[in-house]
Amino acid sequence: MTEIRHPVGPSVSRGLKHRCPACGKGALFRKYLKVAERCEVCDLDLQRYPADDGPAYLTILLVGHLIVAPLFFFPIVWESPAYLSLPILLGSLSVITLMALPRIKGGWIGLMYAIGVTDREARLHTADVAD
């Protein structure tokens, strides 16, 4: 089991704010979801920390369970015409998902930094090694 190398709370919090998990000052992303190569303040190699599919799965889980599931309990969704409700629901779900995904990815990278999992170590834990 991986031991915690850095404080988890501050590292994840900095990642959620799109900041470097080590110093909290440098930018984590250079584009929408593209991780910067290095922190411009503390020179931490940010691309060492894997974010693969975890943030996408977590985003789907959160949006699906916290937003889509409760909608089934509101009668306005079922009683309103589809040409009114579908654009509103799909538009709002798209916006919420697109806003949540980079924050969750930043928090994920902060967690990987805190527990010390790098891309080199992540390859050791895949099912491909067993084959």
C-alpha positions as CSV (number, residue, x, y, z in Angstrom):
1,M,0.0,0.0,0.0
2,T,1.2,3.5,-0.8
3,E,2.0,5.7,2.1
4,I,1.0,9.3,2.2
5,R,4.0,11.5,1.4
6,H,2.3,14.9,1.5
7,P,-0.8,16.3,3.3
8,V,-3.8,15.1,1.4
9,G,-6.3,17.9,2.2
10,P,-4.2,20.8,1.0
11,S,-2.9,18.9,-2.1
12,V,-6.4,18.0,-3.2
13,S,-7.7,21.5,-2.4
14,R,-5.0,23.1,-4.5
15,G,-5.8,20.7,-7.3
16,L,-9.5,21.6,-7.1
17,K,-8.5,25.2,-7.6
18,H,-6.4,24.4,-10.7
19,R,-3.2,25.2,-8.8
20,C,0.0,23.2,-8.4
21,P,-0.6,20.6,-5.6
22,A,2.9,21.3,-4.1
23,C,3.0,25.1,-3.8
24,G,-0.5,26.2,-4.6
25,K,0.7,29.1,-6.7
26,G,1.5,27.8,-10.2
27,A,-1.2,26.9,-12.8
28,L,-2.0,23.2,-13.1
29,F,-3.5,23.3,-16.6
30,R,-2.3,25.1,-19.7
31,K,-5.5,24.4,-21.6
32,Y,-8.9,23.1,-20.6
33,L,-7.8,19.6,-19.5
34,K,-4.1,19.6,-20.6
35,V,-1.8,19.4,-17.7
36,A,1.1,21.8,-17.7
37,E,4.5,20.2,-18.0
38,R,6.0,21.9,-15.0
39,C,4.9,24.3,-12.3
40,E,6.3,27.7,-13.2
41,V,6.8,28.6,-9.5
42,C,8.2,25.5,-7.8
43,D,9.3,23.6,-11.0
44,L,7.4,20.4,-10.0
45,D,7.0,17.9,-12.9
46,L,3.1,17.9,-13.1
47,Q,2.8,15.4,-15.9
48,R,4.3,12.6,-13.7
49,Y,1.0,12.2,-11.9
50,P,-1.5,10.1,-13.8
51,A,-5.1,11.2,-14.2
52,D,-6.1,8.7,-17.0
53,D,-9.8,7.8,-16.7
54,G,-10.4,8.3,-13.0
55,P,-11.7,11.9,-13.2
56,A,-14.1,11.1,-16.1
57,Y,-15.6,8.2,-14.2
58,L,-15.9,10.2,-11.0
59,T,-17.5,13.1,-12.9
60,I,-20.1,10.7,-14.5
61,L,-20.7,9.2,-11.1
62,L,-21.3,12.5,-9.4
63,V,-23.4,14.1,-12.1
64,G,-25.4,11.0,-12.6
65,H,-26.2,10.4,-8.9
66,L,-26.4,14.0,-7.7
67,I,-28.3,15.6,-10.6
68,V,-29.8,13.1,-12.9
69,A,-31.3,10.7,-10.3
70,P,-33.1,13.3,-8.3
71,L,-34.7,14.7,-11.5
72,F,-36.8,11.5,-11.8
73,F,-38.6,12.5,-8.6
74,F,-39.8,15.9,-10.0
75,P,-43.1,15.7,-11.9
76,I,-42.3,18.8,-14.0
77,V,-39.7,16.7,-15.9
78,W,-42.4,14.2,-16.9
79,E,-45.3,16.6,-17.4
80,S,-43.6,19.2,-19.5
81,P,-43.3,18.8,-23.3
82,A,-40.1,17.2,-24.5
83,Y,-39.2,20.1,-26.8
84,L,-39.0,22.3,-23.7
85,S,-37.5,20.1,-21.0
86,L,-34.9,18.3,-23.1
87,P,-32.9,21.3,-24.2
88,I,-32.9,22.8,-20.7
89,L,-31.9,19.5,-19.1
90,L,-29.3,18.5,-21.6
91,G,-27.8,22.0,-21.7
92,S,-27.6,22.3,-18.0
93,L,-26.1,18.8,-17.6
94,S,-23.5,19.6,-20.3
95,V,-22.5,22.9,-18.5
96,I,-22.3,21.2,-15.1
97,T,-20.3,18.3,-16.5
98,L,-17.9,20.6,-18.4
99,M,-17.4,22.8,-15.2
100,A,-16.9,19.8,-12.9
101,L,-14.5,17.8,-15.0
102,P,-11.4,20.0,-14.8
103,R,-11.9,20.6,-11.0
104,I,-12.2,16.8,-10.4
105,K,-9.1,16.2,-12.6
106,G,-7.2,18.8,-10.6
107,G,-8.3,17.2,-7.3
108,W,-7.3,13.8,-8.7
109,I,-3.8,15.0,-9.6
110,G,-3.6,16.5,-6.1
111,L,-4.5,13.2,-4.6
112,M,-1.9,11.4,-6.8
113,Y,0.7,13.9,-5.7
114,A,-0.2,13.5,-2.0
115,I,0.1,9.7,-2.0
116,G,3.1,9.7,-4.3
117,V,1.8,7.8,-7.3
118,T,3.6,8.7,-10.5
119,D,3.2,7.5,-14.0
120,R,6.0,5.1,-13.6
121,E,4.4,3.5,-10.6
122,A,0.9,3.5,-12.1
123,R,2.1,1.2,-14.9
124,L,3.1,-1.4,-12.3
125,H,-0.5,-1.6,-11.1
126,T,-2.2,-2.4,-14.4
127,A,-3.6,-5.7,-15.5
128,D,-1.2,-5.8,-18.4
129,V,1.7,-6.7,-16.1
130,A,-0.1,-9.9,-15.1
131,D,-0.4,-11.2,-18.6
